[in-house]
Amino acid sequence: MDIPKILKKVINKNRTPRLILMILGTFLLGLNYNLFLKPNELIVGGTSSLAIIFNDLFGWNDQIFIYVTAIILIGISFIFLGKDKTLKSIFGSILYPVMITLTAPLGQMLAPKFAFEDIITTVAFTSILYGIAYGIVYKMEYTTGGSDIIMQIVCKYMHMPEGQASVLSNIFIILFGGIVFGIPKVVYGIIILYVSSIIVDKIVIGISESKMFIINSSRLDEIEQVIIHDLKIGVTRIKAEGGYSNKKQDMLLCIVSNRDYTMFKEIILELDKNAFLIINDCYDIEGGTTKKMGLDNLY
């Protein structure tokens, strides 16, 4: 099997729509910076937050700082991460500072309309826009460079998971911002990071519309018949073997909509109160069909 050929095909698939959405994502990031982050001195990590901090400390031009650090980090990436990984970061590393420059006039124009007296409202808007923007960027398999490059270097040489490296670098910058702007800004930054990360996950992974049930029971045949004939739901038998007993047994796997989750669970437990259930969120289903439970005929 020609894996490199398949990988190239996947990468090139829908390249133009992905590129357009990447541009939209970085546009929203630039707008968020000029509309919320910079005017309110909100620190959320990354080179843009460092630009806000050093602008306050030394009066350095924040946009020039972001451009310079982007170029420096690209050079560092070539040295420590190699050509292939760096090429993937160059586009986002340049596009993000450009979008900050392009959205600056728009941010200034809209700023009076989004100048809330309640800082919590500002933090909420910032979190939502920040999460949506980064969600789009990551969904399209791009990055904005900057602190992402530092994160990859830390992962490579310190053998640290990406999530942990990202959190540590962002928390360090947020704490640095807290020294400059005060402890409340630390709290706001952590809130923005937390809420936006949830939004990013929902955009990248999707919103769970179904639940996946794995059922183990001594009354498996009866449960299977009820699921198929009465509830009108497809079901798959899985061959399993007990890790301790080495006993071979079957388990049932089926997908149920969130709306039917509670009712389905209660029906299974009514059939066998000792049934062993594993229930997970199901984010995506390819092929087959997912139906609403056919309970209408039961009433």
HELIX and SHEET records of a PDB file:
HELIX    1   1 ILE A    3  ASN A   12  1                                  10    
HELIX    2   2 ARG A   15  ASN A   32  1                                  18    
HELIX    3   3 TYR A   33  LEU A   37  3                                   5    
HELIX    4   4 LYS A   38  ASN A   40  1                                   3    
HELIX    5   5 GLY A   46  PHE A   58  1                                  13    
HELIX    6   6 ASP A   62  PHE A   80  1                                  19    
HELIX    7   7 LYS A   83  LEU A  110  1                                  28    
HELIX    8   8 ALA A  111  PHE A  114  5                                   4    
HELIX    9   9 ILE A  119  LYS A  139  1                                  21    
HELIX   10  10 SER A  147  MET A  158  1                                  12    
HELIX   11  11 GLU A  162  PHE A  181  1                                  20    
HELIX   12  12 ILE A  183  ILE A  205  1                                  23    
HELIX   13  13 LEU A  220  GLN A  225  1                                   6    
HELIX   14  14 VAL A  226  ASP A  230  3                                   5    
HELIX   15  15 ASN A  258  ASP A  260  5                                   3    
HELIX   16  16 TYR A  261  LEU A  271  1                                  11    
HELIX   17  17 ASP A  296  LEU A  298  5                                   3    
SHEET    1   A 4 THR A 236  GLU A 241  0                                        
SHEET    2   A 4 LYS A 248  SER A 257 -1                                        
SHEET    3   A 4 SER A 210  ASN A 216 -1                                        
SHEET    4   A 4 PHE A 276  CYS A 282 -1                                        
END                                                                             
